[in-house]
Amino acid sequence: MEATRMKKLPPYLFARIEKKIEEAKEKGVDIVSFGIGDPDLPTPDPIIAELCKEARNPANHQYPSSVGMLDFRREVAAYYQRRFNVELDPRSEVVSLIGSKEGIAHINFCYVDPGDINLVPDPGYPVYGIGTLLAGGEVYVLPLLEKNGFLPDLAAVPEEVAQKAKLLFINYPNNPTGAVAGKEFFEQVVDFAKRYNIIVCHDSAYTEIAYDEYRPMSFLEVPGAKEVGIEFGSLSKPFNMTGWRIGWAVGRADVVECLGRLKSNLDSGQFQAIQYAGMVGLRHSGQLVKDLCAIYTRRRDMVVDGLNRMGWNLKKPQGTFYIWAPVPKGFDSASFTEYVLEKCGVIITPGNGYGQYGEGYFRLSITIPEERIMEGLRRLEENLGKVEF
Ligand SMILES: *Cc1c(COP(=O)(O)O)cnc(C)c1O
Protein backbone atom coordinates (compact mmCIF):
# COMPACT_ATOMS: atom_id res chain seq x y z
CA MET A 1 0.00 0.00 0.00
CA GLU A 2 1.35 3.39 -0.94
CA ALA A 3 1.50 6.13 1.66
CA THR A 4 -1.40 8.59 1.76
CA ARG A 5 0.90 11.41 0.71
CA MET A 6 1.36 9.74 -2.68
CA LYS A 7 -2.41 9.98 -3.23
CA LYS A 8 -2.22 13.74 -2.79
CA LEU A 9 -0.09 14.09 -5.90
CA PRO A 10 -2.10 15.60 -8.75
CA PRO A 11 -2.91 13.39 -11.76
CA TYR A 12 -0.15 13.43 -14.35
CA LEU A 13 -1.59 15.54 -17.16
CA PHE A 14 0.96 14.63 -19.77
CA ALA A 15 0.26 10.87 -19.56
CA ARG A 16 -2.28 10.85 -22.42
CA ILE A 17 -0.15 12.95 -24.74
CA GLU A 18 2.96 10.92 -23.92
CA LYS A 19 1.13 7.75 -24.91
CA LYS A 20 0.18 9.36 -28.25
CA ILE A 21 3.80 10.43 -28.80
CA GLU A 22 4.94 6.85 -28.16
CA GLU A 23 2.39 5.57 -30.66
CA ALA A 24 3.44 8.08 -33.32
CA LYS A 25 7.10 7.18 -32.84
CA GLU A 26 6.33 3.48 -33.11
CA LYS A 27 4.62 4.16 -36.43
CA GLY A 28 7.85 5.83 -37.57
CA VAL A 29 6.36 9.33 -37.80
CA ASP A 30 9.01 12.08 -37.91
CA ILE A 31 8.23 14.22 -34.87
CA VAL A 32 9.24 17.83 -34.33
CA SER A 33 9.24 18.40 -30.59
CA PHE A 34 8.78 21.82 -29.05
CA GLY A 35 7.88 19.96 -25.87
CA ILE A 36 10.67 19.58 -23.39
CA GLY A 37 12.40 22.54 -21.76
CA ASP A 38 15.85 21.00 -21.89
CA PRO A 39 18.71 22.69 -23.77
CA ASP A 40 19.76 20.81 -26.91
CA LEU A 41 23.22 22.38 -27.12
CA PRO A 42 26.23 20.77 -25.42
CA THR A 43 27.82 21.99 -22.20
CA PRO A 44 30.66 24.43 -23.13
CA ASP A 45 34.12 22.84 -23.51
CA PRO A 46 35.95 24.62 -20.65
CA ILE A 47 33.38 23.24 -18.20
CA ILE A 48 33.79 19.69 -19.51
CA ALA A 49 37.60 20.03 -19.43
CA GLU A 50 37.45 21.03 -15.77
CA LEU A 51 35.26 18.05 -14.92
CA CYS A 52 37.72 15.67 -16.63
CA LYS A 53 40.65 17.18 -14.76
CA GLU A 54 38.98 17.16 -11.37
CA ALA A 55 37.52 13.69 -11.85
CA ARG A 56 41.13 12.39 -11.79
CA ASN A 57 41.87 13.93 -8.42
CA PRO A 58 41.31 11.31 -5.68
CA ALA A 59 40.54 14.10 -3.19
CA ASN A 60 37.28 14.53 -5.11
CA HIS A 61 36.30 10.86 -4.86
CA GLN A 62 35.12 11.04 -1.27
CA TYR A 63 31.88 12.31 0.20
CA PRO A 64 31.49 16.01 -0.49
CA SER A 65 29.99 18.37 2.09
CA SER A 66 26.20 18.42 1.74
CA VAL A 67 26.15 22.22 1.74
CA GLY A 68 28.84 22.42 -0.96
CA MET A 69 32.56 23.17 -0.98
CA LEU A 70 33.42 26.56 0.44
CA ASP A 71 35.20 27.32 -2.86
CA PHE A 72 32.00 26.68 -4.79
CA ARG A 73 29.99 28.86 -2.42
CA ARG A 74 32.63 31.60 -2.77
CA GLU A 75 32.31 31.42 -6.56
CA VAL A 76 28.51 31.80 -6.30
CA ALA A 77 29.00 34.82 -4.02
CA ALA A 78 31.53 36.33 -6.48
CA TYR A 79 29.04 35.86 -9.32
CA TYR A 80 26.32 37.63 -7.30
CA GLN A 81 28.69 40.51 -6.56
CA ARG A 82 29.72 40.86 -10.22
CA ARG A 83 26.37 40.31 -11.86
CA PHE A 84 23.92 41.88 -9.38
CA ASN A 85 26.07 43.91 -6.99
CA VAL A 86 24.64 41.77 -4.18
CA GLU A 87 26.94 40.87 -1.32
CA LEU A 88 26.67 37.34 0.08
CA ASP A 89 28.56 35.65 2.88
CA PRO A 90 29.61 32.33 1.30
CA ARG A 91 29.57 30.55 4.69
CA SER A 92 26.14 31.56 5.92
CA GLU A 93 24.21 32.81 2.90
CA VAL A 94 24.99 30.21 0.22
CA VAL A 95 24.17 26.49 0.07
CA SER A 96 24.82 24.26 -2.95
CA LEU A 97 22.03 22.06 -4.30
CA ILE A 98 21.85 18.89 -6.38
CA GLY A 99 20.01 20.93 -9.00
CA SER A 100 17.66 23.68 -7.88
CA LYS A 101 14.67 21.33 -8.17
CA GLU A 102 16.08 19.44 -5.20
CA GLY A 103 16.12 22.56 -3.04
CA ILE A 104 12.72 23.77 -4.23
CA ALA A 105 11.20 20.45 -3.15
CA HIS A 106 13.11 20.21 0.13
CA ILE A 107 12.51 23.76 1.39
CA ASN A 108 8.93 22.68 2.09
CA PHE A 109 10.13 20.09 4.62
CA CYS A 110 11.95 22.89 6.45
CA TYR A 111 8.94 25.15 6.97
CA VAL A 112 5.65 23.43 6.20
CA ASP A 113 3.68 21.57 8.86
CA PRO A 114 0.47 19.69 8.03
CA GLY A 115 -2.30 22.22 7.42
CA ASP A 116 0.06 25.11 6.61
CA ILE A 117 -0.51 27.11 3.45
CA ASN A 118 1.94 27.95 0.67
CA LEU A 119 1.23 30.54 -2.01
CA VAL A 120 1.87 28.95 -5.38
CA PRO A 121 1.70 30.56 -8.85
CA ASP A 122 -0.55 28.98 -11.50
CA PRO A 123 0.47 28.29 -14.21
CA GLY A 124 3.84 27.36 -12.74
CA TYR A 125 6.68 24.90 -12.39
CA PRO A 126 4.91 21.91 -10.81
CA VAL A 127 7.49 21.32 -8.05
CA TYR A 128 6.30 24.25 -5.89
CA GLY A 129 2.87 22.73 -5.39
CA ILE A 130 4.02 19.12 -5.27
CA GLY A 131 6.69 19.90 -2.65
CA THR A 132 4.01 21.67 -0.61
CA LEU A 133 1.65 18.68 -0.77
CA LEU A 134 4.34 16.12 0.06
CA ALA A 135 5.20 18.10 3.20
CA GLY A 136 1.53 17.98 4.21
CA GLY A 137 0.79 21.59 3.32
CA GLU A 138 -2.00 23.11 1.32
CA VAL A 139 -1.65 25.06 -1.89
CA TYR A 140 -3.29 28.46 -2.24
CA VAL A 141 -3.26 29.23 -5.94
CA LEU A 142 -2.01 32.60 -7.18
CA PRO A 143 -3.45 32.98 -10.69
CA LEU A 144 -0.98 34.39 -13.22
CA LEU A 145 -3.21 36.28 -15.66
CA GLU A 146 -2.25 37.78 -18.96
CA LYS A 147 -3.96 41.09 -18.07
CA ASN A 148 -1.58 41.39 -15.09
CA GLY A 149 1.50 40.59 -17.15
CA PHE A 150 1.47 37.09 -15.58
CA LEU A 151 2.38 38.56 -12.18
CA PRO A 152 0.38 37.41 -9.12
CA ASP A 153 -2.00 39.92 -7.55
CA LEU A 154 -0.80 39.78 -3.95
CA ALA A 155 -3.44 42.29 -2.82
CA ALA A 156 -6.09 39.74 -3.81
CA VAL A 157 -4.84 37.13 -1.30
CA PRO A 158 -7.41 37.01 1.54
CA GLU A 159 -6.13 38.28 4.90
CA GLU A 160 -6.66 34.94 6.69
CA VAL A 161 -4.77 33.07 3.96
CA ALA A 162 -1.84 35.50 4.07
CA GLN A 163 -1.74 35.19 7.88
CA LYS A 164 -1.44 31.41 7.64
CA ALA A 165 0.96 31.30 4.70
CA LYS A 166 4.49 30.00 5.20
CA LEU A 167 6.17 30.16 1.77
CA LEU A 168 5.56 32.29 -1.31
CA PHE A 169 6.97 30.87 -4.54
CA ILE A 170 7.75 33.22 -7.42
CA ASN A 171 9.70 32.65 -10.64
CA TYR A 172 10.88 35.35 -13.09
CA PRO A 173 11.76 35.15 -15.93
CA ASN A 174 8.82 32.79 -15.78
CA ASN A 175 8.32 29.22 -16.89
CA PRO A 176 5.92 28.67 -18.68
CA THR A 177 4.72 32.18 -19.59
CA GLY A 178 8.06 33.80 -20.48
CA ALA A 179 6.99 36.84 -18.42
CA VAL A 180 9.58 38.96 -16.61
CA ALA A 181 9.35 40.96 -13.39
CA GLY A 182 11.05 44.17 -12.38
CA LYS A 183 12.03 46.03 -9.26
CA GLU A 184 8.53 47.31 -8.53
CA PHE A 185 7.06 43.82 -8.32
CA PHE A 186 9.92 42.49 -6.18
CA GLU A 187 9.44 45.46 -3.83
CA GLN A 188 5.75 44.57 -3.47
CA VAL A 189 6.79 41.01 -2.68
CA VAL A 190 9.18 42.18 0.05
CA ASP A 191 6.47 44.40 1.61
CA PHE A 192 3.92 41.60 1.51
CA ALA A 193 6.33 39.05 2.96
CA LYS A 194 7.33 41.41 5.79
CA ARG A 195 3.72 42.22 6.67
CA TYR A 196 2.71 38.57 6.96
CA ASN A 197 6.00 37.00 7.99
CA ILE A 198 6.17 34.83 4.88
CA ILE A 199 9.37 33.34 3.46
CA VAL A 200 9.86 34.19 -0.21
CA CYS A 201 11.35 31.53 -2.47
CA HIS A 202 12.36 33.08 -5.78
CA ASP A 203 13.19 30.58 -8.49
CA SER A 204 15.73 32.33 -10.73
CA ALA A 205 16.45 29.43 -13.11
CA TYR A 206 16.16 31.73 -16.18
CA THR A 207 17.94 34.84 -14.90
CA GLU A 208 20.60 34.46 -17.59
CA ILE A 209 18.28 33.54 -20.45
CA ALA A 210 17.20 36.95 -21.70
CA TYR A 211 16.99 38.96 -24.91
CA ASP A 212 17.51 42.35 -26.51
CA GLU A 213 19.85 43.84 -23.89
CA TYR A 214 17.37 43.01 -21.13
CA ARG A 215 19.20 41.73 -18.04
CA PRO A 216 16.88 40.17 -15.44
CA MET A 217 17.58 41.24 -11.89
CA SER A 218 18.04 39.15 -8.79
CA PHE A 219 15.27 39.29 -6.19
CA LEU A 220 18.04 39.95 -3.67
CA GLU A 221 18.84 43.30 -5.30
CA VAL A 222 15.72 44.77 -3.69
CA PRO A 223 16.25 46.30 -0.23
CA GLY A 224 14.96 44.00 2.49
CA ALA A 225 14.85 40.90 0.26
CA LYS A 226 17.61 39.16 2.18
CA GLU A 227 15.54 39.47 5.36
CA VAL A 228 12.50 37.78 3.85
CA GLY A 229 13.72 35.13 1.51
CA ILE A 230 16.01 33.10 -0.61
CA GLU A 231 16.71 32.74 -4.30
CA PHE A 232 17.20 29.42 -6.04
CA GLY A 233 19.78 29.40 -8.82
CA SER A 234 20.80 26.80 -11.32
CA LEU A 235 23.65 26.06 -13.69
CA SER A 236 21.29 23.94 -15.80
CA LYS A 237 19.89 26.51 -18.19
CA PRO A 238 22.72 29.06 -18.68
CA PHE A 239 25.38 26.42 -19.32
CA ASN A 240 23.37 23.54 -20.83
CA MET A 241 24.04 21.46 -17.73
CA THR A 242 20.63 19.97 -16.92
CA GLY A 243 22.14 16.51 -16.64
CA TRP A 244 24.88 17.55 -14.22
CA ARG A 245 22.59 18.49 -11.30
CA ILE A 246 24.11 21.52 -9.67
CA GLY A 247 22.53 24.68 -8.30
CA TRP A 248 22.26 26.79 -5.15
CA ALA A 249 20.07 28.66 -2.73
CA VAL A 250 21.22 32.07 -1.48
CA GLY A 251 19.86 34.75 0.80
CA ARG A 252 18.38 34.83 4.29
CA ALA A 253 20.93 33.11 6.53
CA ASP A 254 18.58 31.19 8.85
CA VAL A 255 16.67 29.79 5.86
CA VAL A 256 19.90 28.78 4.09
CA GLU A 257 21.08 27.14 7.32
CA CYS A 258 17.79 25.26 7.76
CA LEU A 259 17.89 23.93 4.20
CA GLY A 260 21.53 22.92 4.68
CA ARG A 261 20.66 21.15 7.94
CA LEU A 262 17.86 19.20 6.27
CA LYS A 263 20.14 18.28 3.37
CA SER A 264 22.93 17.11 5.65
CA ASN A 265 20.44 14.56 6.97
CA LEU A 266 19.25 13.45 3.53
CA ASP A 267 22.02 13.73 0.95
CA SER A 268 25.76 14.08 0.70
CA GLY A 269 26.10 16.95 -1.72
CA GLN A 270 27.15 17.00 -5.35
CA PHE A 271 30.34 15.34 -6.70
CA GLN A 272 33.14 17.86 -6.13
CA ALA A 273 34.41 17.57 -9.71
CA ILE A 274 30.99 18.82 -10.85
CA GLN A 275 31.19 21.69 -8.39
CA TYR A 276 34.62 22.65 -9.81
CA ALA A 277 33.23 22.45 -13.34
CA GLY A 278 30.27 24.63 -12.37
CA MET A 279 32.68 27.19 -10.93
CA VAL A 280 34.31 27.51 -14.37
CA GLY A 281 30.87 28.20 -15.87
CA LEU A 282 30.16 30.92 -13.31
CA ARG A 283 33.57 32.51 -13.82
CA HIS A 284 33.02 32.75 -17.58
CA SER A 285 29.27 33.30 -17.46
CA GLY A 286 29.38 36.66 -19.27
CA GLN A 287 30.64 35.35 -22.62
CA LEU A 288 29.09 31.88 -22.43
CA VAL A 289 25.64 33.26 -21.76
CA LYS A 290 25.97 35.91 -24.47
CA ASP A 291 26.77 33.27 -27.09
CA LEU A 292 23.90 31.05 -25.96
CA CYS A 293 21.32 33.84 -25.90
CA ALA A 294 22.32 34.94 -29.41
CA ILE A 295 21.27 31.47 -30.62
CA TYR A 296 18.01 31.53 -28.64
CA THR A 297 17.24 35.03 -29.96
CA ARG A 298 17.23 33.80 -33.56
CA ARG A 299 15.06 30.83 -32.63
CA ARG A 300 12.65 32.96 -30.63
CA ASP A 301 12.22 35.42 -33.50
CA MET A 302 11.66 32.58 -35.93
CA VAL A 303 8.90 31.03 -33.81
CA VAL A 304 7.12 34.24 -32.84
CA ASP A 305 7.28 35.69 -36.37
CA GLY A 306 6.10 32.35 -37.77
CA LEU A 307 3.11 32.10 -35.44
CA ASN A 308 2.20 35.75 -35.99
CA ARG A 309 2.13 35.13 -39.75
CA MET A 310 -0.50 32.45 -39.06
CA GLY A 311 -2.71 34.86 -37.15
CA TRP A 312 -1.34 34.88 -33.61
CA ASN A 313 -0.58 38.24 -32.06
CA LEU A 314 2.34 37.42 -29.79
CA LYS A 315 4.89 39.73 -28.25
CA LYS A 316 8.44 38.42 -28.17
CA PRO A 317 9.25 37.21 -24.67
CA GLN A 318 12.16 39.01 -22.96
CA GLY A 319 13.31 35.95 -21.08
CA THR A 320 13.29 32.10 -20.91
CA PHE A 321 13.36 29.78 -23.91
CA TYR A 322 9.58 29.40 -24.01
CA ILE A 323 6.82 30.85 -26.13
CA TRP A 324 3.44 30.90 -24.35
CA ALA A 325 0.51 31.29 -26.71
CA PRO A 326 -3.30 30.99 -26.70
CA VAL A 327 -4.88 28.03 -28.52
CA PRO A 328 -7.02 28.91 -31.58
CA LYS A 329 -10.82 29.13 -31.49
CA GLY A 330 -12.58 25.79 -31.12
CA PHE A 331 -9.80 24.12 -29.13
CA ASP A 332 -8.76 23.73 -25.51
CA SER A 333 -5.17 23.03 -24.44
CA ALA A 334 -5.51 19.24 -24.65
CA SER A 335 -7.42 19.08 -27.94
CA PHE A 336 -5.03 21.51 -29.67
CA THR A 337 -2.01 19.55 -28.46
CA GLU A 338 -3.50 16.33 -29.77
CA TYR A 339 -4.53 17.97 -33.03
CA VAL A 340 -1.06 19.26 -33.88
CA LEU A 341 0.52 15.95 -32.93
CA GLU A 342 -1.83 13.95 -35.11
CA LYS A 343 -2.05 16.33 -38.08
CA CYS A 344 1.46 17.80 -38.07
CA GLY A 345 3.67 15.42 -36.09
CA VAL A 346 4.50 18.41 -33.88
CA ILE A 347 4.75 18.24 -30.11
CA ILE A 348 3.72 21.21 -28.01
CA THR A 349 2.96 21.26 -24.29
CA PRO A 350 -0.65 21.83 -23.17
CA GLY A 351 -0.88 24.84 -20.86
CA ASN A 352 -3.17 23.12 -18.38
CA GLY A 353 -0.26 20.84 -17.45
CA TYR A 354 1.06 23.84 -15.48
CA GLY A 355 -2.18 24.45 -13.61
CA GLN A 356 -5.81 25.38 -14.18
CA TYR A 357 -4.95 28.93 -15.26
CA GLY A 358 -2.80 27.52 -18.04
CA GLU A 359 -5.95 26.20 -19.72
CA GLY A 360 -6.42 27.79 -23.13
CA TYR A 361 -2.68 28.11 -23.72
CA PHE A 362 0.17 26.00 -25.01
CA ARG A 363 3.92 26.24 -24.53
CA LEU A 364 6.63 25.93 -27.16
CA SER A 365 10.20 25.34 -26.12
CA ILE A 366 12.88 26.61 -28.54
CA THR A 367 15.48 24.07 -27.44
CA ILE A 368 15.72 22.53 -30.93
CA PRO A 369 17.86 23.50 -33.96
CA GLU A 370 16.70 26.18 -36.40
CA GLU A 371 16.03 23.75 -39.23
CA ARG A 372 13.68 21.72 -37.00
CA ILE A 373 11.92 24.92 -35.93
CA MET A 374 11.44 25.81 -39.61
CA GLU A 375 10.11 22.34 -40.33
CA GLY A 376 7.71 22.50 -37.37
CA LEU A 377 6.41 25.92 -38.40
CA ARG A 378 5.99 24.78 -42.02
CA ARG A 379 3.83 21.87 -40.89
CA LEU A 380 1.73 24.03 -38.60
CA GLU A 381 1.12 26.58 -41.34
CA GLU A 382 0.26 23.89 -43.87
CA ASN A 383 -2.36 22.33 -41.60
CA LEU A 384 -3.74 25.28 -39.70
CA GLY A 385 -3.65 27.98 -42.37
CA LYS A 386 -4.89 31.20 -40.79
CA VAL A 387 -6.01 30.80 -37.20
CA GLU A 388 -8.72 32.71 -35.34
CA PHE A 389 -9.34 33.33 -31.65
C1 LIG B 1 14.56 23.99 -15.30
C2 LIG B 1 13.91 24.66 -14.12
C3 LIG B 1 14.43 24.54 -12.83
C4 LIG B 1 15.56 23.74 -12.45
O1 LIG B 1 16.33 23.07 -12.68
P1 LIG B 1 17.50 22.24 -12.04
O2 LIG B 1 18.03 21.52 -13.20
O3 LIG B 1 16.88 21.35 -11.01
O4 LIG B 1 18.43 23.22 -11.43
C5 LIG B 1 13.84 25.23 -11.80
N1 LIG B 1 12.78 26.00 -12.02
C6 LIG B 1 12.25 26.15 -13.22
C7 LIG B 1 11.09 27.04 -13.40
C8 LIG B 1 12.78 25.47 -14.32
O5 LIG B 1 12.21 25.59 -15.52
The ligand as an SDF file (V2000), in Angstrom:
LIG
                    3D

 15 15  0  0  0  0  0  0  0  0999 V2000
   14.5620   23.9900  -15.2950 C   0  0  0  0  0  0  0  0  0  0  0  0
   13.9120   24.6590  -14.1220 C   0  0  0  0  0  0  0  0  0  0  0  0
   14.4330   24.5400  -12.8260 C   0  0  0  0  0  0  0  0  0  0  0  0
   15.5640   23.7360  -12.4490 C   0  0  0  0  0  0  0  0  0  0  0  0
   16.3330   23.0730  -12.6840 O   0  0  0  0  0  0  0  0  0  0  0  0
   17.4980   22.2360  -12.0390 P   0  0  0  0  0  0  0  0  0  0  0  0
   18.0340   21.5190  -13.2000 O   0  0  0  0  0  0  0  0  0  0  0  0
   16.8830   21.3450  -11.0090 O   0  0  0  0  0  0  0  0  0  0  0  0
   18.4330   23.2160  -11.4330 O   0  0  0  0  0  0  0  0  0  0  0  0
   13.8380   25.2290  -11.8040 C   0  0  0  0  0  0  0  0  0  0  0  0
   12.7840   26.0030  -12.0190 N   0  0  0  0  0  0  0  0  0  0  0  0
   12.2520   26.1490  -13.2230 C   0  0  0  0  0  0  0  0  0  0  0  0
   11.0890   27.0390  -13.4000 C   0  0  0  0  0  0  0  0  0  0  0  0
   12.7830   25.4690  -14.3160 C   0  0  0  0  0  0  0  0  0  0  0  0
   12.2110   25.5920  -15.5190 O   0  0  0  0  0  0  0  0  0  0  0  0
  1  2  1  0
  2  3  1  0
  2 14  2  0
  3  4  1  0
  3 10  2  0
  4  5  1  0
  5  6  1  0
  6  7  2  0
  6  8  1  0
  6  9  1  0
 10 11  1  0
 11 12  2  0
 12 13  1  0
 12 14  1  0
 14 15  1  0
M  END
$$$$
